[in-house]
Amino acid sequence: MKGTASRSRWEIISSHIFTYFNFLNLVLAGLILVSGQYKNMLFMGIVITNAVIGIGQELKVKRIIDALSVVTATKARRYKNGEFCKCDIELLQEGDTVQFLLGDQIPVDCEILETDGMEVNESLLTGESLAVQKRKGDFVYSGSDVVAGSAVAKVLHTGEENYATQLVKKAKTKRRATSEMQDAIGKIIKYVSYALIPIGLLLFFIQRYSAGNTLSDSIVNMVAGVIGMIPEGLVLLTSISFILGVGRLAKKNALVQEMEAIEALARVDGLCLDKTGTITTGDLQVEELVPLSEEKDMKEILGILAYAFEETNATTDALRRYFPETKGASVAEKVPFSSSRKHMRVTIVGKGDYRLGAPEYLTENGKILARAEVYAAEGMRVLLLTHDKKEVGFVVLSDIIKADAAETFAFFRDKNVQIKILSGDNPLTVSVVGVRAGLPEAKHYIDARELPEEEEELQKIIGKYTVFGRVSPEKKQAIVKALEAEGNVTGMVGDGVNDVLALKDADCGIAMAAGSDAAKQIAHIVLLDSDFSAMTKVVAEGRRVMGEGRTIISNIERVSALYLTKTIYSILLCIIYIILRKSYPFIPIQLSLIGGTAIGIPSFVLALEHHEETIPKGFLRNVLRVSLPAAICMVGSLVAITLVGEWFSLSELILSTMHLIAGGIVSFGVLVAVCIPMSRVRFALCLTVIGIFVGAILLLPGFFGMAPIMHLIMTLL
């Protein structure tokens, strides 16, 4: 159950065959073979079927996972025979010359030979969505997208050596995790394993030397007691449920790196996230123009600046969307924006020198810089326009809020998941963005530098705030730990190196594929679409209903009650019948009938069901609430039948028949209980398996070691 579903075929097959429980079942089957009562080996059919189903399902999901790729391009333009012709990317070889045009996805790692203003989105490498201009000699990486210009490049890596391929490989690295459910099931299996051999030996000796059974019957009774204690189907179904969950999430472009993270996802009630890339798109839009002088042709000048350069970036794109191109202007000289200059410049014939960029790089006027700071504190980005080094006005821009941000927040609010925004930006800026994005709670903000260092003190005040600004990586980690210490199951959504510590300690760490390698490596789940709104698809099926994880965990809890009821009553029956020195009430073929109809078939149906139920904490408590009373009821009824039967001197065949019927009634009662609230599917399921059980005991009484029903009725009357 540990690790990812992307294992080798042999690993998958061997993990389902060479198990502790399969070994125990094989030994028990050997004992039945020695006894000569071959029909009681029917339980091995279930063991084999479980293994085959498990192998088949995991191999199916393996194909889905292995098919995932960051690179979606299938064709490339390769230079051959004097021209560029399209070919399959699988045909590309190192040293080939290829051409990239606007809109292309780069399928292989390359070195630029010639470029015509090509810019690429390298978010896979840097986590930044802003375009990067490429020049001759620069490298471009597979998975990047051409957002401007064109280029001719030389192929450096193909296939498995590509950056994107290596990225996916790293994302599939196996890591181990623990969970409440895993711990509970592990403890149950551990203690049952310890009890199996001594209880089995004691039961055999009691059956042979105290209950007066033959050697053959003693072996059969002992095997019946032991196989009832083994919750082999629970282990298998848990694995299959997780594996299927991984596959379904993969279809939603969510790569689950730890299957157990699905449980954490199901129980998350606190979600921490950054601002950029989650709430905002990383693109910009013009909000307003703020004149600082009497110059009246500010719009016309900006209409020249926006279109003066072939290369574009987020800023020029925003300007072009807002300002129409100014026709008829003559540009004598132009200097594009650079990260070092922090501004762009054009010299217009007859007008002079105009610059647009960061205010602190274009002026030393304290009042103007203070006004710029006011806008910055409100979540805006401010550019200053100057004319011959004199301040003309501000261009105020804002991050574009994702269109579905409000819907996303509403979804989590509806699911009682509290949101915490952890950002390195100014807390007021982040607060404004959060409120605009549809999170009214974002008005409650604090500068993380003011937070106490002591964890206990942090826990006391953390619930008062939604936005935490100026958050260091260490403080993000501390906030996540504080939320978990308060009893919250905490998810962390991040994409940068500064998120790694928080991702590592979160119950469910979720990274964007467009983020840093470190974030993707440490995260439990990677969103290949790099879209925070995809979280609603990940934790929800269809139209914003309960999610993959919640469905899976709820279903596992449901079927666990069925399996653990059998385990508990089998242990209690063994102990009680050892003390009473009586024959064990079941033989293996009878347990196979009860287990197959009341547990086996229903568990596979219920495990794959979709519903809208919430998942409370306390896996073992939730399961025992159903299974323990049911097990006690089973033991009480069987022991009562045994004692009353001896009092009235009923035959072993009649007692066996009564035990089987009572066991079926109690087991189906448990099934009905876990099916509540009853749906059409669940009702049909209950009727079907009860019908199979009744049909079996009516039509094949001898095969199942019981008397004909009419004979039973006549005896009791």
N, C-alpha and C positions, 0 to 999 in steps of 0.2 A: 504493500500500500504506500510505501514511501517513494519519494522522488516523482519524476514526471512520467507521463505515459510514453514518452519517446525512448523506449528501450529497444535493444536488439530482439529479433524474433526468438532466438534461443533463450534470452533472459526472460521474455514473457512466458514462453512455454514451460521452462523449468520452474519459474516462480509459482505456477499454478499446479504443477505436478509434485515437485519435491518439497512438500510442506509437512510440518509436524503432525497435523491432523490427518493428512492422507496416509502417513506412516502408521499412525494408530489404527486407522480404519483398515489398512492392509493387514496388520497383525490380527485384528479382530476377525476379519474375513477368513484368515488362515485357520483360526480356532474353530470357526463355524464349519469350515471345510473338513477339519478333523472330526467334528461331531457328527458329520453326515447329514445334518438338517439343512440342505442346500438352499431351500427357499428363503431362509433367514439371512441370506447374503444379499437380499434385494437392496439393502441400504447402499451397497457398493455402486449400484446403478445411479443413485442420486449423486454420489461422490464423483463418479466419472462424468455425469452430465454437467455438474457444476464446473468441473475443470474445463470441459469443452466449451461451455458457454463463456466462461471467464476469458479463456484464450481467444476465442472468436471476437468478443467485444473489444478486448484490448488491442488486438491486431487491427481491427477496423479503425479505432481511434488513432493508432499509430500512423496509419496512412493519412489521416486528416492532419495530424500534427506535423508530420514530415513534409506535407505539401505546403505548409505555411512558408511564406517568403516575404521579406520586405520589398524585394524587387518584383514588380508586376509586369514590366516590359517584356515582350516576347520577341521583338524585332529590333534590329540595329542597322544603321547605314554603314556598310563596309566598303572601303575603296578597293576595287578590283577591276582589272582590264580597263584602266583609265577613267573610271567613273564610280560614283557612290551608288551602290545598290543595296536594297533591303535584304537582310538574311536573318535566320534564326539566331538568337544570342548564343545558343549552344555551339554554333559553328565558329564563333570568334576564338582567335588564338592570340597569345602574347605576341606583341609586335605589329599586329594589324592596325591599320589606320581607319578611324571611324569619324563620322560627322554627327554632331548634335545640333538640333534646332529648337526653337522656342516650343515649350510644352513637352519635350522629351523627358523621359526618365532615364538616367544614366545606368545601364545594366552591368557595367564592368568598371573596375578601377582603371583610370587613365592618367596620362600626362598630356597637358595642353601643348599642341604644336603651333596652332594659329587660332586667334580669337577675334570675333567682331562684337566686342562688348558683352560677352556672355557672362551672365550671373546665374548662380545656382543657389537653391535652398539646401543647405548642408545640415539641417536640423538633426539628422541621425548622428552626426559627428559632434556638433557643438551644442545642440539643444536650443540654438537660436533660430528663429524663423525668418529673420531678416536675410535678404539676399546677399551673397558674397560674390564680388566681381573676380573673375578668373583671367589671369594673364598668361603669356607664353612661359612654359616651364612649370606652371602650377599643377598640382594634383587635383583630380576630381574623383569622388568616391561613388561606388555603386550605391544605388538607393537615393542619390541626390536628384533633384528636379531642376531642369533648365527653366528659369523664370524670365530671362531676357537674353537677347542676342543669340549668337551661334558660335560654334568652334569646331576645329578639327583636332583630333587627339590620337595618341598612340596607346594601345591597350597594354596595360601592365599586369593585370591579374584577371583570371577567369575562373569560373566554376567555384570549387571549394575555397580558393584563395581570395575570393572577393571579400571586401569589407562587409557587405550586407550579409553574405553567407556566414562569415565568422560571427557576425552579430547574432544571427538566429541560433547558431551553435552555442554561443555563450548563454543566450537566453534559455536554452534547454538544459543547462548544466544541472545535474542532480544535486539537490540539497535536502537535508532532512529537517523535519519540523514535528512538533508535538501539538496536540490539541486536547481539549477537554474530553471529547468523544473518544479519541484514540487512546488517551490515558485510561479511561474507564474500561474500554473493551480490552485493552492490554492487561489491566489488573485482573479482570474476570478470567481471561484465558490463562494467565499466570497461575492463579490460585486453583483453577480447575485442573490444570496440568499437574500441579503438585498432588491433588487429591485423587486423580484417576487411578494410579497404580495401586496404592494401598487400599482404597475402597474396593477396587475391582478384585483384588486378591481376597480380602475379607469376605466379600459377597460370594465368591466362588466357594470358599471353604464352608460358609454357612449353608449354601445351596446343596453342597455335596454331603456334608457330614451332620448337619442339624436338621435341614428341611427334608432329608431323605430322598433327594432327587438322584437320578442316574448321572453318570459322568457327562453324557451327552447333553442332558437337560440342564445340568449345572453350568456347563460352558455357555449354552444358549442364553440362560437367564443372566449370567454375568455379563455377556456381551450386550444384552438388552439394557442393562443398567448403565454400562459404560458409554455406549454410543448415544444414549439420551443426554449425557452430561456434556457432550462435545457440541459447541455451537458453530459447527463448521460452515453452515450456510450464512451465518452472520458475518463472518470474516469475508467470505466471497462476495456477498451482496454489498458490503461496505466498499470493497475494492471496485466492484463493477459500477456502483453508483457514482463514486468519485471519478472513475475513468470516463464514464458517459458525460459527467458534468464537464470534465476537461474538454471533451470533444465538442459539446454544445457551445461552450464558451469560445472555443477555437473558431467556430463558424461565425461568431460575433467579433472576430479579430481580437480576442483576448487570449493571450498565451499564459496559461497557468503553469508556473514553474514548480510549485509545490501543491500537490493535490489536496493536502490538508488545509490549504488556505481557503478552500471553498467553504469549509466550516466556519472559519473566522469571518468570511464574507457574509455568511448567513446570519451571524450574530452581531455584526457591527452596529453599534448605536452611537458612535462618535466618529466623525470623518474630518481629518485635517488635510488642508490643501494650500497650495501656493496660489498667487493671483495670476501671474502671467502663464498663458498656455492652458489654464483651467477656466478662469472666469472671462479673461480677455483673449482675443484671437492673436495678438501680436501685431495686428495691422492698426493703422491710424486713420482718424477722420478729423477734418477741420471743424472746430466748434465756433470760432468767432475771430474777427479781426479787431485789434485794439490799436487805433491810431495814436501815435506819440508826437506827431508833428502836423503841420498844415498841408503836407503833401497829399494831393487828392488822387493821384493815379496809382495807388498802392495795389489795387486789383490787377491793373494792366501789367505792372511790373512783375507781379507774382505769376501772371499768365505767360510771361516770357521765361522766367526762371524755371518754372515747372516743366517746360517743353524744350529747354535749351540743350539738354543732354540726352543722348541715346540710352545711356544706362539709367536704370530706375532703381529706386529703393522704396521702403515703406513710406518715407516722407514725401518723395516726389509723386508716388502713386496717390497719396491723399490729396496733394495739391492739384493734381490733374483731375481728380474726381470733383473737385470743388470749383476750380477756376477754368474757364475756357481759354484756349490758346489765343494769345494776342498776335494778330496778323500785322505784317508790314514793318515790324521792328528789325533793325539791323544790329547784330551782335558782333562786336569787333574782337572780343576775347572772352573766353569762358574757362573756368577752373571748376572741375567737379568736386563734390563733397568727398572728404576723406575722414577717417577716424582720427587722424592726427590734427587736421585743421578744424574739424567740427563745424565747417560751413562750406557753402558753395558760392561762387562769384561769377558775375557776368558784367562785361563792359558794353553798354548800349551806346551806339553812335548817337551823339547829340544829347545824351542824357547823363552819362557818367557811369561810375562804378557802383554796383549794387551787390550786397552780400546778404545771405540768409543762413542762420545757424544758431548755435547755442549762445544765449545772451552773455554768459561769462567769458566767452572767447571774442566777443565783438564790441564790448563796451566795459568801461570801468565806472560808469555812473551808478552810484550806490542806490539812488531812488528807483532807477529803472530795474536794477537787479533785485531790489526788495519787492517791487510789483511782480516780477517774474516768479519770485519765491511764493507769493500768495497763490498764484495759479497752480504752481507745482504742488503746493500743499493740498490743493483741492482735487488732486488726481489728474491734472492736465500736464501736457508737454508743451513747452513754450519755445518758439523760435523768434529770433529778432531779425527784422529787416533793416538794413542800414543803406544810406545813400551817401557816398563819399565820406564814409565813417561817421555819419550823423544818423541818430536813431529815427527811424520812420514809423515803426509800429510792431506790434506782436502778432504772430500767427499762433493761435491757441489750438492745439490738437489734443485729442483724447484717444486712449486705447479703445478699440471697438469691442464692445461687450458681445460675447457670443450670443447669437440669436436665441438659442435654447437654454441660456444660463438660468433664466427665471423658472422655466419649466423644470430644469434639473433640480434647482433648489426646492421647488414645490414638491417634487417627488420625494426627496429625502425628508422634508418636513412632514409629509403625509405618513412616512414610515417611521417617524419618531427618531430620526437620526440627526443629532446635533452637529452643526457645521462649525469648524474653527479654521479661520484663514491665518496662515503663518507666512509672513512675508518679510523680506529684508528692506522693503520700501518704507517711506514715511507712513505711520499708522493712520493719519488723517486722510492721506491720499488713498490708501487701501480701503478705508472705511467708506469713502465717497464712492469708489468703484463698486464695492460690495453692495451698497444700498441701490445704486443704479442697476445692478445686475439682478435685483429682485430678492435680496437678502436683507430685510429690514433690521434684523438683529445686528447687522454689521455696524450700526451706529454706536455700539458699545465696543470701544477700542482702547488699546493701551500700548505704550512703548515698552517692548519686551525688556529693555534695559532697566526698567523700573521694577521688574518682577523679582521677588525674593529668590535667593539661591537655595534655601532649604526646601526640600520636597514637601514637607508637611505644610509649610506656609503657602507654597505654590498651590497645593490642592485646595486650600481654603478659598482662594480668590479666583481660580481659573474658570469657575463656572459663571463669573460675572461678565466675562468678555467673549466676544466672538472674533474680533480682529486683533491680531498681535503683530505689530510692526517692528522694524529694526531687529528682527529675530536672527540670531546667530545659529549656525548648525547645532551647537551644543544646547542652545536654548530650545530649539525645535525638539530635540531629543528629550529634554527635560519635561516639556509640555506634554508630549506623547506619554511618557512614563507616568506623569501626574494623573492624566486622564485614566490610564489603566489602573493605577493605584486606587482610584475612586470607584473601581468596579466596572468601568466602561470597557467594552470591546472596541478597540480603536483601529481605524483604518487611516493610512497616510497615503496621499496622492502627491507624487513629486516627480521631477524630471532632471534635477541638477545634482551636482556633486554635493552641494550644501544640504541636500535632502537625505543623503545616504544614512546618516546616523539615525534619523527619525524613521526612515523606511526599515532599517534593520530591527529596531525595537518595537515597531508597530505590530499589532496582532495580525494585520493584513496590510502589507506594503504594496502599493500599486504605482507602477512607473509608466511613463509615456515612452513609446518607441523613439520619439524625437528627442528624448533626453540623453543624458550622459550615459556612457557605458557602465560607470560605477553604479548609477541608480538602477539601471536595468538588471545588473548582476545581482544586486542585493534584494530586489523586489520579489514578492511572491507571485504577482500577476503583472504582465506587461500589456498595455493597451496599444496594439499595433496601429490603430488609427490616430493615436496621439490626441484623442478627443475626450475631454472630461465628461461630456454628455453621454458618451458611450457607457459610463458607469450605470446609467439607468437600464441599458440593455444587458449589462453584465449581471446586475442584481435583480433584473426583472425580465420576465417573459411576456411577449405580446404587448398589450396596451398598459404598461406600467403596473403589472401585477407583481406578486412576490417573486423573488429572483431565483436564479439557478441554485445558488448556494442554499437559500432558505428552503427551497423545495427538496433538495437532496438531503439536507440534514434532518428536516422534519420526517421525510420518508424513512431514513435510517433509524430514527428514534421509534417510529411506528413499528417497523419490522423487528427491531431489537426486542421489543416487548414480547413478540411471539417467540423468538428464539430463546430468550432468557427465561421465559416461563418454563419451557421444556428443560433447560439446564438446571434451574432451581428445583423443580419438582423431582427430577431424576436424582439429584444429589440427596434430597431429603428422603426419597423413597428407598434409596440404597441404605442410608443410615438407619432408617426406621425398620426396614425388613431384616437388616443385620441384627438389630436389637431384638426384634420379635422372633428371629430365627424362622421366618416363614419364606415360602417360595416367592420370588419376585413376580409382581402382578402382570408383567408384560413379557412377550417374546419379541425379538427384533422385527419380524415381519409386521407385527401390530404397530410398533412404533413407526415403521416406515409408512404405514397407511395413515396414521394420525399426523405424522410429520409432513408427509407429502400433500395432504389435502388441507390441513389446518394451518400449515406454516409455509411449506415449500412453494406451492403455486401462488398463494396470496402474496407472499413476500416479493416475488418478482413483479407482480402487477402493481403492488403498492409502492415499490421502490422507484418505479418509473412514472408515477402519477404526478400530475401538475395541479397545484392548488394555491390558495391564497392565505395560508395560515402563518401566523407569526411564530417565532422560535424562542421560547423562554430559555434562560440559562439553566444549567444543572442537568446534563444529559443523563447521568445515572439515576438521579432522583426522579426525573420524568419517566424513565423506563420502569424503575422499580415500583412506581406508584400503581402501575397496571400489573406487572408480572408477579410481584411478590404475593399479593392477595390471591391471584389466580392460581399460583403454585400451591399455596396453602390449601385452597379449596380442592385442588386436584388430589393432594396427598390425603386430606381428610376423608374425601369420598372413597378413595381406593382402600385405605386402611379400614374404614367402616365396612365396606363390602367384604373384605377378607375376614374380619372378625365375625360379622353376622353370618357369613357363609359357613364358617366353621361351626358356629353355634347351631345352625340348621343342617349341618352335615351335607352341604352342597358339594357336588363333584368339582374336580379341577377344571373340567371343560366349561361348566356353567359359570364358575367363578371367573375364568378367563374371558368369557363372553361378556359378563357384567363389567369387568374391569375395562375392556375395550370400549364398550358403549359409554361408560361413565367418563373415560378419558377423552373420547370424542366430543361429548357434550360440553365438558369444561373447556377444551381447546377451542371449540367453535364459539363458545361464549367469549373467550379472550379475543378471537378474531372480530366478532361483532363489536366489542368494546373499542378496539383500535380503529375500526372503520367509522366510528361516530365522529363528526356528523355524516350520516349515511347519504351517499350520492347514488345515482342510477348505476354507475359502474361498480361501486362497492357492493350495492345490493345484489347485482347480478353475479358478482364474484362470490359472495357468501352463499347464494342459492346454488351456484354451480358446484363448489367444492363440497358442500353438505350433501348435494345429490350424488356426487361421486362416492363419498364415504358410505352413505346409506346403500347405494347400489352394490358396493363391494361386499358389505356385510350380509346383504340379502342374497346375492348371487353366488358368492364364493366364501361361505362361512368356513368350510374345511381348510381352504388355503390359508386363511388368516388365523387358524387355530382356535376357532370358536364353534359353538353349537348353533344349529339352525334357529332362527328367531322363534319359530313356532314351538320348537322344543323348549326353548328358554321360557316362553310364556306359559306353556303347560306345566313346566316344573315349578314355577313360582306360584301358579294358581293351585 
